[in-house]
Amino acid sequence: MTATSLMEKNGKKFYYKYCKDPKHYDDYFLYFQMEYDSMERLKQLMDDTGKSSLYTQLFPLYYTYSCTTSKQPFICMEYITGCSLEEKLSAQYINKNEPFPILNTQQILHLYEQLSTALYWL
């Protein structure tokens, strides 16, 4: 249900994730908002504890989330050369004879929400 694109502006690369299915625009706007808010809270926590350089080594910077004029939700973050989480997980999957157990976007966002809640209590 999501797609990605890479854009470059003034020598800087931006990674966009967006929802392809109009039936799920409202849901994905909320998912992208939760992802953005969770990563911003994590960044702030790491800044407050003097670990801001560690954050930039581990995670992309999140710039914004919004909707296009046609109401398609998207999230924009820093592009980091390498592979996506999906590619990384698939490369680590050893038993190629069984169905591939990949996390979908909703599952990943649910994990972000759980981590955000845990960080709130720290």
C-alpha positions as CSV (number, residue, x, y, z in Angstrom):
1,M,0.0,0.0,0.0
2,T,3.0,2.3,0.2
3,A,5.5,3.4,-2.4
4,T,8.7,5.3,-2.1
5,S,10.6,7.8,-4.2
6,L,13.9,9.6,-4.0
7,M,14.2,13.3,-4.8
8,E,17.2,15.6,-4.9
9,K,17.2,19.3,-4.3
10,N,20.3,21.5,-4.0
11,G,22.5,18.5,-3.8
12,K,20.5,17.0,-0.9
13,K,18.6,13.7,-1.2
14,F,15.2,13.2,0.3
15,Y,13.4,9.9,0.7
16,Y,9.6,10.0,0.5
17,K,7.2,7.3,1.5
18,Y,3.5,7.7,0.5
19,C,0.3,5.8,0.4
20,K,-0.9,4.5,-3.0
21,D,-4.4,3.4,-2.0
22,P,-7.0,6.3,-1.7
23,K,-9.1,4.0,0.6
24,H,-6.3,4.2,3.2
25,Y,-5.3,7.8,3.0
26,D,-6.7,8.7,6.4
27,D,-5.1,5.7,8.1
28,Y,-1.7,6.3,6.6
29,F,-1.8,10.0,7.4
30,L,-2.1,8.9,11.1
31,Y,0.6,6.2,10.7
32,F,3.0,8.7,9.2
33,Q,2.2,11.2,11.9
34,M,2.9,8.6,14.6
35,E,6.2,7.6,12.9
36,Y,7.3,11.3,12.6
37,D,6.3,12.1,16.2
38,S,8.0,9.0,17.6
39,M,11.2,9.7,15.8
40,E,11.1,13.4,16.8
41,R,10.7,12.3,20.5
42,L,13.5,9.9,20.2
43,K,15.7,12.5,18.7
44,Q,14.8,15.0,21.5
45,L,15.5,12.4,24.1
46,M,18.9,11.6,22.6
47,D,19.7,15.4,22.3
48,D,18.7,15.9,26.0
49,T,21.0,13.1,27.1
50,G,24.0,14.2,25.0
51,K,23.7,11.5,22.4
52,S,22.6,13.6,19.4
53,S,25.5,12.4,17.3
54,L,24.5,8.8,18.0
55,Y,21.0,9.5,16.7
56,T,22.4,10.8,13.3
57,Q,24.5,7.7,13.0
58,L,21.6,5.3,13.6
59,F,18.5,7.0,12.1
60,P,17.6,9.3,9.2
61,L,16.5,12.8,10.0
62,Y,12.7,13.2,9.6
63,Y,11.7,16.4,7.8
64,T,7.9,16.4,7.5
65,Y,4.7,14.5,6.9
66,S,1.7,16.0,5.1
67,C,-0.7,15.4,2.2
68,T,-0.4,16.4,-1.4
69,T,-3.1,18.6,-3.0
70,S,-4.9,15.4,-3.9
71,K,-4.9,14.4,-0.2
72,Q,-2.3,11.6,-0.7
73,P,-0.4,11.3,2.7
74,F,3.4,11.2,2.7
75,I,6.4,11.4,5.0
76,C,9.8,12.9,4.1
77,M,13.1,11.9,5.6
78,E,16.8,12.1,4.9
79,Y,18.0,9.6,2.3
80,I,20.7,7.4,3.6
81,T,22.7,5.3,1.1
82,G,22.2,1.6,1.6
83,C,19.2,-0.6,1.8
84,S,15.7,-0.3,3.2
85,L,14.5,-2.2,6.3
86,E,12.6,-4.6,4.0
87,E,15.7,-5.3,2.0
88,K,17.7,-5.8,5.2
89,L,15.2,-8.2,6.7
90,S,14.9,-10.2,3.5
91,A,18.7,-10.6,3.2
92,Q,18.8,-11.9,6.8
93,Y,16.0,-14.5,6.2
94,I,17.8,-17.8,6.0
95,N,15.1,-20.5,5.2
96,K,14.3,-19.6,1.6
97,N,11.9,-22.6,1.3
98,E,9.2,-21.1,3.6
99,P,7.1,-18.0,3.1
100,F,8.9,-14.8,3.7
101,P,8.0,-13.2,7.1
102,I,8.4,-9.5,6.3
103,L,7.0,-6.7,8.4
104,N,4.6,-4.5,6.6
105,T,4.3,-0.8,7.2
106,Q,1.5,-1.0,9.7
107,Q,3.5,-3.5,11.8
108,I,6.6,-1.3,11.7
109,L,4.6,1.7,12.7
110,H,3.1,-0.3,15.6
111,L,6.6,-1.0,16.7
112,Y,7.4,2.7,16.6
113,E,4.4,3.4,18.7
114,Q,5.4,0.8,21.3
115,L,9.0,2.2,21.4
116,S,7.6,5.7,21.8
117,T,5.5,4.6,24.7
118,A,8.5,2.9,26.3
119,L,10.6,6.0,25.8
120,Y,8.0,8.1,27.4
121,W,8.3,6.2,30.6
122,L,12.1,6.4,30.7
